[in-house]
Amino acid sequence: MYHTPAYVDKIKTLSETTGGDAGELTPVGKGSYEIALISAGMGLSAIDAVMEGKVHNAYCLNRPVGHHAETARGRGFCIFNNVVIATKYARQKYGLKRIMILDWDVHHGNGTEDAFYSDPNTLFISLHQYNYYPPNRGMIEDVGKDKGRGFNVNIPMLAGGGDAAYVYAMEKIVVPIADQFKPELVLISAGQDPNLFDSLARMQVTPSGFGKFASIAKDIAERNCSGRLVALQEGGYSPAYVPFCTLRIIEALSGLDSGVPNPFAGIPALPTEVSESEKAWIGKNIKVLSEFWDLSPKSKPSKPAPKAG
Protein backbone atom coordinates (compact mmCIF):
# COMPACT_ATOMS: atom_id res chain seq x y z
CA MET A 1 0.00 0.00 0.00
CA TYR A 2 2.78 2.45 0.89
CA HIS A 3 6.12 0.92 1.90
CA THR A 4 8.71 -0.42 -0.53
CA PRO A 5 9.14 -4.21 -0.72
CA ALA A 6 12.80 -3.77 0.25
CA TYR A 7 11.85 -1.95 3.45
CA VAL A 8 9.23 -4.54 4.38
CA ASP A 9 11.79 -7.31 3.80
CA LYS A 10 14.30 -5.44 5.98
CA ILE A 11 11.84 -5.35 8.90
CA LYS A 12 11.04 -9.03 8.45
CA THR A 13 14.72 -9.97 8.42
CA LEU A 14 15.58 -7.86 11.48
CA SER A 15 12.59 -9.34 13.30
CA GLU A 16 13.71 -12.89 12.53
CA THR A 17 17.39 -12.41 13.38
CA THR A 18 19.31 -9.92 15.49
CA GLY A 19 16.93 -6.99 15.62
CA GLY A 20 18.17 -3.50 14.94
CA ASP A 21 16.94 -0.10 13.85
CA ALA A 22 14.34 0.41 11.12
CA GLY A 23 15.56 3.93 10.46
CA GLU A 24 15.64 6.87 12.85
CA LEU A 25 14.73 6.12 16.47
CA THR A 26 12.78 3.00 15.48
CA PRO A 27 14.04 -0.13 17.21
CA VAL A 28 13.02 -3.54 15.88
CA GLY A 29 13.24 -6.60 18.11
CA LYS A 30 12.41 -10.27 17.90
CA GLY A 31 8.86 -10.61 16.62
CA SER A 32 8.43 -6.92 15.80
CA TYR A 33 7.41 -7.67 12.21
CA GLU A 34 4.38 -9.75 13.20
CA ILE A 35 3.38 -7.23 15.86
CA ALA A 36 3.62 -4.36 13.36
CA LEU A 37 1.42 -6.32 10.93
CA ILE A 38 -1.21 -6.74 13.62
CA SER A 39 -1.02 -3.02 14.40
CA ALA A 40 -1.56 -2.07 10.76
CA GLY A 41 -4.25 -4.72 10.45
CA MET A 42 -6.26 -3.19 13.27
CA GLY A 43 -6.85 -0.16 11.08
CA LEU A 44 -8.07 -2.32 8.21
CA SER A 45 -10.45 -4.26 10.46
CA ALA A 46 -11.80 -1.00 11.85
CA ILE A 47 -12.32 0.40 8.34
CA ASP A 48 -14.30 -2.71 7.41
CA ALA A 49 -16.43 -2.54 10.57
CA VAL A 50 -17.30 1.13 10.00
CA MET A 51 -17.82 0.94 6.23
CA GLU A 52 -19.98 -2.19 6.52
CA GLY A 53 -22.15 -0.55 9.18
CA LYS A 54 -21.25 -2.90 12.02
CA VAL A 55 -20.28 0.09 14.18
CA HIS A 56 -20.61 3.85 13.77
CA ASN A 57 -17.00 4.53 14.67
CA ALA A 58 -13.98 2.72 16.06
CA TYR A 59 -10.89 3.33 18.16
CA CYS A 60 -7.77 1.21 17.59
CA LEU A 61 -5.50 0.74 20.60
CA ASN A 62 -2.62 -0.26 18.37
CA ARG A 63 1.13 -0.44 18.88
CA PRO A 64 3.56 0.23 17.34
CA VAL A 65 2.45 3.68 16.18
CA GLY A 66 2.79 4.76 12.58
CA HIS A 67 2.54 8.38 11.40
CA HIS A 68 6.30 9.06 11.20
CA ALA A 69 7.07 6.00 9.07
CA GLU A 70 8.14 6.93 5.54
CA THR A 71 7.92 4.78 2.44
CA ALA A 72 11.43 3.30 2.81
CA ARG A 73 12.36 3.85 6.47
CA GLY A 74 10.97 3.97 9.96
CA ARG A 75 11.12 7.09 12.10
CA GLY A 76 10.14 8.10 15.60
CA PHE A 77 9.11 4.64 16.94
CA CYS A 78 7.00 4.01 13.80
CA ILE A 79 7.61 0.89 11.70
CA PHE A 80 4.65 0.85 9.28
CA ASN A 81 2.43 3.87 8.67
CA ASN A 82 -0.88 2.56 9.94
CA VAL A 83 -3.05 5.54 8.96
CA VAL A 84 -1.62 5.76 5.44
CA ILE A 85 -2.21 2.05 4.89
CA ALA A 86 -5.75 2.37 6.27
CA THR A 87 -6.48 5.33 3.99
CA LYS A 88 -5.26 3.57 0.86
CA TYR A 89 -7.13 0.42 1.86
CA ALA A 90 -10.39 2.33 2.36
CA ARG A 91 -10.03 3.99 -1.03
CA GLN A 92 -9.12 0.76 -2.81
CA LYS A 93 -11.77 -1.47 -1.24
CA TYR A 94 -14.69 0.96 -0.91
CA GLY A 95 -14.01 3.41 -3.72
CA LEU A 96 -14.00 6.47 -1.48
CA LYS A 97 -13.06 9.73 -3.18
CA ARG A 98 -12.60 12.07 -0.20
CA ILE A 99 -10.89 10.95 3.01
CA MET A 100 -9.90 13.26 5.83
CA ILE A 101 -7.03 12.53 8.24
CA LEU A 102 -6.90 14.57 11.45
CA ASP A 103 -3.58 14.18 13.29
CA TRP A 104 -3.39 15.73 16.77
CA ASP A 105 -0.22 13.93 17.89
CA VAL A 106 2.23 16.44 19.38
CA HIS A 107 4.76 15.55 16.68
CA HIS A 108 4.21 16.29 13.01
CA GLY A 109 2.86 13.40 10.92
CA ASN A 110 5.65 13.63 8.34
CA GLY A 111 5.12 10.17 6.86
CA THR A 112 1.42 10.79 6.35
CA GLU A 113 2.12 14.17 4.80
CA ASP A 114 4.62 12.64 2.39
CA ALA A 115 2.11 10.03 1.27
CA PHE A 116 -0.59 12.52 0.28
CA TYR A 117 1.24 15.79 -0.40
CA SER A 118 0.07 15.91 -4.03
CA ASP A 119 -3.29 14.21 -3.47
CA PRO A 120 -6.42 16.40 -3.71
CA ASN A 121 -8.60 13.52 -2.55
CA THR A 122 -6.99 13.27 0.89
CA LEU A 123 -7.31 16.15 3.32
CA PHE A 124 -4.48 15.89 5.85
CA ILE A 125 -4.67 18.19 8.87
CA SER A 126 -1.91 18.07 11.48
CA LEU A 127 -1.93 19.95 14.78
CA HIS A 128 1.47 19.63 16.44
CA GLN A 129 3.96 21.45 18.63
CA TYR A 130 5.79 24.00 16.51
CA ASN A 131 9.10 22.84 14.96
CA TYR A 132 9.58 19.91 17.30
CA TYR A 133 9.92 16.46 15.70
CA PRO A 134 10.86 15.96 12.97
CA PRO A 135 12.68 19.30 12.88
CA ASN A 136 11.66 21.75 10.17
CA ARG A 137 8.55 19.77 9.28
CA GLY A 138 4.91 20.76 9.51
CA MET A 139 5.33 24.44 8.81
CA ILE A 140 2.34 26.67 8.01
CA GLU A 141 3.57 27.20 4.45
CA ASP A 142 3.67 23.45 3.70
CA VAL A 143 0.27 23.32 1.99
CA GLY A 144 0.83 20.55 -0.57
CA LYS A 145 1.95 20.70 -4.16
CA ASP A 146 0.48 20.48 -7.65
CA LYS A 147 -3.16 19.32 -7.45
CA GLY A 148 -2.73 18.75 -3.74
CA ARG A 149 -2.21 22.42 -2.88
CA GLY A 150 -4.54 23.39 -0.08
CA PHE A 151 -5.28 19.82 0.95
CA ASN A 152 -2.25 19.60 3.27
CA VAL A 153 -2.99 21.69 6.36
CA ASN A 154 -0.37 22.21 9.05
CA ILE A 155 -1.32 23.91 12.30
CA PRO A 156 1.85 24.23 14.38
CA MET A 157 0.93 25.09 17.97
CA LEU A 158 2.93 27.29 20.34
CA ALA A 159 4.09 25.39 23.43
CA GLY A 160 1.89 25.65 26.49
CA GLY A 161 -1.41 26.49 24.81
CA GLY A 162 -3.42 23.72 26.40
CA ASP A 163 -7.04 22.77 25.68
CA ALA A 164 -8.22 26.28 24.84
CA ALA A 165 -5.66 26.90 22.09
CA TYR A 166 -6.33 23.55 20.42
CA VAL A 167 -10.10 24.00 20.48
CA TYR A 168 -9.70 27.52 19.10
CA ALA A 169 -7.57 26.23 16.21
CA MET A 170 -10.03 23.44 15.51
CA GLU A 171 -13.03 25.77 15.49
CA LYS A 172 -11.32 28.41 13.34
CA ILE A 173 -9.51 26.13 10.89
CA VAL A 174 -10.28 22.40 11.13
CA VAL A 175 -14.08 22.53 11.23
CA PRO A 176 -14.67 24.97 8.34
CA ILE A 177 -12.12 23.25 6.10
CA ALA A 178 -13.54 19.80 6.87
CA ASP A 179 -17.10 20.92 6.15
CA GLN A 180 -16.04 22.41 2.81
CA PHE A 181 -14.08 19.27 1.88
CA LYS A 182 -17.03 17.02 2.86
CA PRO A 183 -15.15 13.79 3.69
CA GLU A 184 -16.67 10.40 3.06
CA LEU A 185 -14.61 8.98 5.94
CA VAL A 186 -12.76 10.61 8.84
CA LEU A 187 -9.55 9.07 10.21
CA ILE A 188 -7.75 10.29 13.30
CA SER A 189 -4.10 9.87 14.21
CA ALA A 190 -4.85 10.08 17.91
CA GLY A 191 -1.61 10.87 19.70
CA GLN A 192 -2.16 11.69 23.34
CA ASP A 193 1.35 13.12 23.75
CA PRO A 194 0.13 16.75 23.85
CA ASN A 195 -1.00 15.84 27.38
CA LEU A 196 -0.08 17.85 30.46
CA PHE A 197 2.37 15.35 31.95
CA ASP A 198 3.99 14.01 28.80
CA SER A 199 7.77 13.73 28.92
CA LEU A 200 8.10 14.41 25.18
CA ALA A 201 5.87 17.46 24.85
CA ARG A 202 4.97 20.87 26.24
CA MET A 203 1.34 21.38 25.22
CA GLN A 204 -0.59 20.93 28.54
CA VAL A 205 -3.71 19.25 27.16
CA THR A 206 -6.02 17.56 29.68
CA PRO A 207 -8.28 14.51 29.35
CA SER A 208 -11.27 16.84 28.96
CA GLY A 209 -9.45 18.52 26.08
CA PHE A 210 -8.96 15.24 24.26
CA GLY A 211 -12.62 14.45 24.78
CA LYS A 212 -13.48 17.77 23.18
CA PHE A 213 -11.18 17.05 20.22
CA ALA A 214 -12.95 13.74 19.68
CA SER A 215 -16.38 15.39 19.92
CA ILE A 216 -15.38 17.92 17.26
CA ALA A 217 -14.16 15.15 14.96
CA LYS A 218 -17.28 13.08 15.61
CA ASP A 219 -19.48 16.06 14.73
CA ILE A 220 -17.58 16.53 11.46
CA ALA A 221 -18.15 12.86 10.61
CA GLU A 222 -21.83 13.00 11.51
CA ARG A 223 -22.42 16.08 9.37
CA ASN A 224 -20.56 14.78 6.34
CA CYS A 225 -20.35 10.98 6.23
CA SER A 226 -23.00 9.40 8.43
CA GLY A 227 -20.60 9.33 11.39
CA ARG A 228 -18.00 7.09 9.73
CA LEU A 229 -14.83 7.61 11.78
CA VAL A 230 -11.81 5.50 12.71
CA ALA A 231 -9.19 6.63 15.24
CA LEU A 232 -5.77 4.99 15.45
CA GLN A 233 -3.50 5.36 18.47
CA GLU A 234 -0.29 7.30 17.95
CA GLY A 235 2.02 8.74 20.65
CA GLY A 236 1.64 9.22 24.39
CA TYR A 237 4.46 8.75 26.94
CA SER A 238 3.00 9.41 30.37
CA PRO A 239 1.74 5.99 31.52
CA ALA A 240 -0.06 7.50 34.50
CA TYR A 241 -1.97 10.09 32.48
CA VAL A 242 -2.45 8.83 28.92
CA PRO A 243 -5.09 6.23 29.90
CA PHE A 244 -7.41 8.97 31.19
CA CYS A 245 -6.88 11.02 28.01
CA THR A 246 -7.66 8.06 25.78
CA LEU A 247 -10.66 7.11 27.90
CA ARG A 248 -12.23 10.53 27.36
CA ILE A 249 -11.80 10.13 23.60
CA ILE A 250 -13.49 6.74 23.64
CA GLU A 251 -16.30 8.13 25.82
CA ALA A 252 -16.85 10.96 23.34
CA LEU A 253 -16.92 8.63 20.34
CA SER A 254 -19.20 6.07 22.01
CA GLY A 255 -21.49 8.51 23.79
CA LEU A 256 -21.01 6.52 27.00
CA ASP A 257 -19.82 7.76 30.38
CA SER A 258 -17.48 5.32 32.13
CA GLY A 259 -17.86 7.12 35.46
CA VAL A 260 -14.07 7.04 35.87
CA PRO A 261 -12.90 10.41 37.25
CA ASN A 262 -9.69 12.19 36.31
CA PRO A 263 -7.57 11.92 39.49
CA PHE A 264 -5.35 14.78 38.32
CA ALA A 265 -8.16 17.30 37.78
CA GLY A 266 -7.20 20.82 38.80
CA ILE A 267 -3.50 20.03 39.30
CA PRO A 268 -1.93 22.39 38.35
CA ALA A 269 -3.86 25.45 37.21
CA LEU A 270 -3.96 25.53 33.40
CA PRO A 271 -4.75 28.23 30.84
CA THR A 272 -8.50 28.39 30.26
CA GLU A 273 -8.45 31.08 27.58
CA VAL A 274 -6.58 31.53 24.33
CA SER A 275 -3.76 34.03 24.69
CA GLU A 276 -3.49 37.00 22.34
CA SER A 277 -0.16 35.67 21.07
CA GLU A 278 -1.79 32.34 20.26
CA LYS A 279 -4.64 34.06 18.43
CA ALA A 280 -2.12 36.08 16.41
CA TRP A 281 -0.11 32.96 15.60
CA ILE A 282 -3.18 31.03 14.47
CA GLY A 283 -4.21 34.12 12.54
CA LYS A 284 -1.08 33.72 10.40
CA ASN A 285 -2.22 30.18 9.66
CA ILE A 286 -5.68 31.39 8.67
CA LYS A 287 -4.18 33.97 6.31
CA VAL A 288 -2.14 31.33 4.47
CA LEU A 289 -4.99 28.82 4.24
CA SER A 290 -7.53 31.42 3.13
CA GLU A 291 -6.03 31.14 -0.35
CA PHE A 292 -7.70 27.73 -0.55
CA TRP A 293 -10.61 27.74 1.91
CA ASP A 294 -13.19 30.16 3.24
CA LEU A 295 -12.10 30.81 6.82
CA SER A 296 -13.96 34.06 7.29
CA PRO A 297 -16.02 34.35 10.50
CA LYS A 298 -19.34 33.33 8.96
CA SER A 299 -21.63 30.46 9.85
CA LYS A 300 -21.81 29.20 6.26
CA PRO A 301 -18.96 29.44 3.76
CA SER A 302 -19.74 31.08 0.44
CA LYS A 303 -16.40 30.34 -1.17
CA PRO A 304 -16.38 26.97 -2.95
CA ALA A 305 -13.96 24.34 -1.70
CA PRO A 306 -10.97 23.34 -3.84
CA LYS A 307 -12.08 20.71 -6.31
CA ALA A 308 -11.05 17.18 -5.44
CA GLY A 309 -9.61 15.07 -8.23
C-alpha positions as CSV (number, residue, x, y, z in Angstrom):
1,M,0.0,0.0,0.0
2,Y,2.8,2.5,0.9
3,H,6.1,0.9,1.9
4,T,8.7,-0.4,-0.5
5,P,9.1,-4.2,-0.7
6,A,12.8,-3.8,0.3
7,Y,11.8,-2.0,3.5
8,V,9.2,-4.5,4.4
9,D,11.8,-7.3,3.8
10,K,14.3,-5.4,6.0
11,I,11.8,-5.4,8.9
12,K,11.0,-9.0,8.4
13,T,14.7,-10.0,8.4
14,L,15.6,-7.9,11.5
15,S,12.6,-9.3,13.3
16,E,13.7,-12.9,12.5
17,T,17.4,-12.4,13.4
18,T,19.3,-9.9,15.5
19,G,16.9,-7.0,15.6
20,G,18.2,-3.5,14.9
21,D,16.9,-0.1,13.9
22,A,14.3,0.4,11.1
23,G,15.6,3.9,10.5
24,E,15.6,6.9,12.9
25,L,14.7,6.1,16.5
26,T,12.8,3.0,15.5
27,P,14.0,-0.1,17.2
28,V,13.0,-3.5,15.9
29,G,13.2,-6.6,18.1
30,K,12.4,-10.3,17.9
31,G,8.9,-10.6,16.6
32,S,8.4,-6.9,15.8
33,Y,7.4,-7.7,12.2
34,E,4.4,-9.7,13.2
35,I,3.4,-7.2,15.9
36,A,3.6,-4.4,13.4
37,L,1.4,-6.3,10.9
38,I,-1.2,-6.7,13.6
39,S,-1.0,-3.0,14.4
40,A,-1.6,-2.1,10.8
41,G,-4.3,-4.7,10.4
42,M,-6.3,-3.2,13.3
43,G,-6.8,-0.2,11.1
44,L,-8.1,-2.3,8.2
45,S,-10.4,-4.3,10.5
46,A,-11.8,-1.0,11.9
47,I,-12.3,0.4,8.3
48,D,-14.3,-2.7,7.4
49,A,-16.4,-2.5,10.6
50,V,-17.3,1.1,10.0
51,M,-17.8,0.9,6.2
52,E,-20.0,-2.2,6.5
53,G,-22.2,-0.6,9.2
54,K,-21.2,-2.9,12.0
55,V,-20.3,0.1,14.2
56,H,-20.6,3.8,13.8
57,N,-17.0,4.5,14.7
58,A,-14.0,2.7,16.1
59,Y,-10.9,3.3,18.2
60,C,-7.8,1.2,17.6
61,L,-5.5,0.7,20.6
62,N,-2.6,-0.3,18.4
63,R,1.1,-0.4,18.9
64,P,3.6,0.2,17.3
65,V,2.4,3.7,16.2
66,G,2.8,4.8,12.6
67,H,2.5,8.4,11.4
68,H,6.3,9.1,11.2
69,A,7.1,6.0,9.1
70,E,8.1,6.9,5.5
71,T,7.9,4.8,2.4
72,A,11.4,3.3,2.8
73,R,12.4,3.9,6.5
74,G,11.0,4.0,10.0
75,R,11.1,7.1,12.1
76,G,10.1,8.1,15.6
77,F,9.1,4.6,16.9
78,C,7.0,4.0,13.8
79,I,7.6,0.9,11.7
80,F,4.7,0.9,9.3
81,N,2.4,3.9,8.7
82,N,-0.9,2.6,9.9
83,V,-3.1,5.5,9.0
84,V,-1.6,5.8,5.4
85,I,-2.2,2.0,4.9
86,A,-5.8,2.4,6.3
87,T,-6.5,5.3,4.0
88,K,-5.3,3.6,0.9
89,Y,-7.1,0.4,1.9
90,A,-10.4,2.3,2.4
91,R,-10.0,4.0,-1.0
92,Q,-9.1,0.8,-2.8
93,K,-11.8,-1.5,-1.2
94,Y,-14.7,1.0,-0.9
95,G,-14.0,3.4,-3.7
96,L,-14.0,6.5,-1.5
97,K,-13.1,9.7,-3.2
98,R,-12.6,12.1,-0.2
99,I,-10.9,11.0,3.0
100,M,-9.9,13.3,5.8
101,I,-7.0,12.5,8.2
102,L,-6.9,14.6,11.5
103,D,-3.6,14.2,13.3
104,W,-3.4,15.7,16.8
105,D,-0.2,13.9,17.9
106,V,2.2,16.4,19.4
107,H,4.8,15.5,16.7
108,H,4.2,16.3,13.0
109,G,2.9,13.4,10.9
110,N,5.6,13.6,8.3
111,G,5.1,10.2,6.9
112,T,1.4,10.8,6.4
113,E,2.1,14.2,4.8
114,D,4.6,12.6,2.4
115,A,2.1,10.0,1.3
116,F,-0.6,12.5,0.3
117,Y,1.2,15.8,-0.4
118,S,0.1,15.9,-4.0
119,D,-3.3,14.2,-3.5
120,P,-6.4,16.4,-3.7
121,N,-8.6,13.5,-2.5
122,T,-7.0,13.3,0.9
123,L,-7.3,16.1,3.3
124,F,-4.5,15.9,5.8
125,I,-4.7,18.2,8.9
126,S,-1.9,18.1,11.5
127,L,-1.9,20.0,14.8
128,H,1.5,19.6,16.4
129,Q,4.0,21.4,18.6
130,Y,5.8,24.0,16.5
131,N,9.1,22.8,15.0
132,Y,9.6,19.9,17.3
133,Y,9.9,16.5,15.7
134,P,10.9,16.0,13.0
135,P,12.7,19.3,12.9
136,N,11.7,21.8,10.2
137,R,8.6,19.8,9.3
138,G,4.9,20.8,9.5
139,M,5.3,24.4,8.8
140,I,2.3,26.7,8.0
141,E,3.6,27.2,4.5
142,D,3.7,23.5,3.7
143,V,0.3,23.3,2.0
144,G,0.8,20.5,-0.6
145,K,2.0,20.7,-4.2
146,D,0.5,20.5,-7.6
147,K,-3.2,19.3,-7.5
148,G,-2.7,18.7,-3.7
149,R,-2.2,22.4,-2.9
150,G,-4.5,23.4,-0.1
151,F,-5.3,19.8,1.0
152,N,-2.2,19.6,3.3
153,V,-3.0,21.7,6.4
154,N,-0.4,22.2,9.0
155,I,-1.3,23.9,12.3
156,P,1.9,24.2,14.4
157,M,0.9,25.1,18.0
158,L,2.9,27.3,20.3
159,A,4.1,25.4,23.4
160,G,1.9,25.6,26.5
161,G,-1.4,26.5,24.8
162,G,-3.4,23.7,26.4
163,D,-7.0,22.8,25.7
164,A,-8.2,26.3,24.8
165,A,-5.7,26.9,22.1
166,Y,-6.3,23.5,20.4
167,V,-10.1,24.0,20.5
168,Y,-9.7,27.5,19.1
169,A,-7.6,26.2,16.2
170,M,-10.0,23.4,15.5
171,E,-13.0,25.8,15.5
172,K,-11.3,28.4,13.3
173,I,-9.5,26.1,10.9
174,V,-10.3,22.4,11.1
175,V,-14.1,22.5,11.2
176,P,-14.7,25.0,8.3
177,I,-12.1,23.2,6.1
178,A,-13.5,19.8,6.9
179,D,-17.1,20.9,6.1
180,Q,-16.0,22.4,2.8
181,F,-14.1,19.3,1.9
182,K,-17.0,17.0,2.9
183,P,-15.1,13.8,3.7
184,E,-16.7,10.4,3.1
185,L,-14.6,9.0,5.9
186,V,-12.8,10.6,8.8
187,L,-9.6,9.1,10.2
188,I,-7.7,10.3,13.3
189,S,-4.1,9.9,14.2
190,A,-4.8,10.1,17.9
191,G,-1.6,10.9,19.7
192,Q,-2.2,11.7,23.3
193,D,1.3,13.1,23.8
194,P,0.1,16.8,23.8
195,N,-1.0,15.8,27.4
196,L,-0.1,17.8,30.5
197,F,2.4,15.4,32.0
198,D,4.0,14.0,28.8
199,S,7.8,13.7,28.9
200,L,8.1,14.4,25.2
201,A,5.9,17.5,24.8
202,R,5.0,20.9,26.2
203,M,1.3,21.4,25.2
204,Q,-0.6,20.9,28.5
205,V,-3.7,19.3,27.2
206,T,-6.0,17.6,29.7
207,P,-8.3,14.5,29.4
208,S,-11.3,16.8,29.0
209,G,-9.5,18.5,26.1
210,F,-9.0,15.2,24.3
211,G,-12.6,14.5,24.8
212,K,-13.5,17.8,23.2
213,F,-11.2,17.1,20.2
214,A,-13.0,13.7,19.7
215,S,-16.4,15.4,19.9
216,I,-15.4,17.9,17.3
217,A,-14.2,15.1,15.0
218,K,-17.3,13.1,15.6
219,D,-19.5,16.1,14.7
220,I,-17.6,16.5,11.5
221,A,-18.1,12.9,10.6
222,E,-21.8,13.0,11.5
223,R,-22.4,16.1,9.4
224,N,-20.6,14.8,6.3
225,C,-20.3,11.0,6.2
226,S,-23.0,9.4,8.4
227,G,-20.6,9.3,11.4
228,R,-18.0,7.1,9.7
229,L,-14.8,7.6,11.8
230,V,-11.8,5.5,12.7
231,A,-9.2,6.6,15.2
232,L,-5.8,5.0,15.4
233,Q,-3.5,5.4,18.5
234,E,-0.3,7.3,17.9
235,G,2.0,8.7,20.7
236,G,1.6,9.2,24.4
237,Y,4.5,8.8,26.9
238,S,3.0,9.4,30.4
239,P,1.7,6.0,31.5
240,A,-0.1,7.5,34.5
241,Y,-2.0,10.1,32.5
242,V,-2.4,8.8,28.9
243,P,-5.1,6.2,29.9
244,F,-7.4,9.0,31.2
245,C,-6.9,11.0,28.0
246,T,-7.7,8.1,25.8
247,L,-10.7,7.1,27.9
248,R,-12.2,10.5,27.4
249,I,-11.8,10.1,23.6
250,I,-13.5,6.7,23.6
251,E,-16.3,8.1,25.8
252,A,-16.9,11.0,23.3
253,L,-16.9,8.6,20.3
254,S,-19.2,6.1,22.0
255,G,-21.5,8.5,23.8
256,L,-21.0,6.5,27.0
257,D,-19.8,7.8,30.4
258,S,-17.5,5.3,32.1
259,G,-17.9,7.1,35.5
260,V,-14.1,7.0,35.9
261,P,-12.9,10.4,37.2
262,N,-9.7,12.2,36.3
263,P,-7.6,11.9,39.5
264,F,-5.3,14.8,38.3
265,A,-8.2,17.3,37.8
266,G,-7.2,20.8,38.8
267,I,-3.5,20.0,39.3
268,P,-1.9,22.4,38.4
269,A,-3.9,25.5,37.2
270,L,-4.0,25.5,33.4
271,P,-4.8,28.2,30.8
272,T,-8.5,28.4,30.3
273,E,-8.5,31.1,27.6
274,V,-6.6,31.5,24.3
275,S,-3.8,34.0,24.7
276,E,-3.5,37.0,22.3
277,S,-0.2,35.7,21.1
278,E,-1.8,32.3,20.3
279,K,-4.6,34.1,18.4
280,A,-2.1,36.1,16.4
281,W,-0.1,33.0,15.6
282,I,-3.2,31.0,14.5
283,G,-4.2,34.1,12.5
284,K,-1.1,33.7,10.4
285,N,-2.2,30.2,9.7
286,I,-5.7,31.4,8.7
287,K,-4.2,34.0,6.3
288,V,-2.1,31.3,4.5
289,L,-5.0,28.8,4.2
290,S,-7.5,31.4,3.1
291,E,-6.0,31.1,-0.3
292,F,-7.7,27.7,-0.6
293,W,-10.6,27.7,1.9
294,D,-13.2,30.2,3.2
295,L,-12.1,30.8,6.8
296,S,-14.0,34.1,7.3
297,P,-16.0,34.4,10.5
298,K,-19.3,33.3,9.0
299,S,-21.6,30.5,9.8
300,K,-21.8,29.2,6.3
301,P,-19.0,29.4,3.8
302,S,-19.7,31.1,0.4
303,K,-16.4,30.3,-1.2
304,P,-16.4,27.0,-3.0
305,A,-14.0,24.3,-1.7
306,P,-11.0,23.3,-3.8
307,K,-12.1,20.7,-6.3
308,A,-11.1,17.2,-5.4
309,G,-9.6,15.1,-8.2
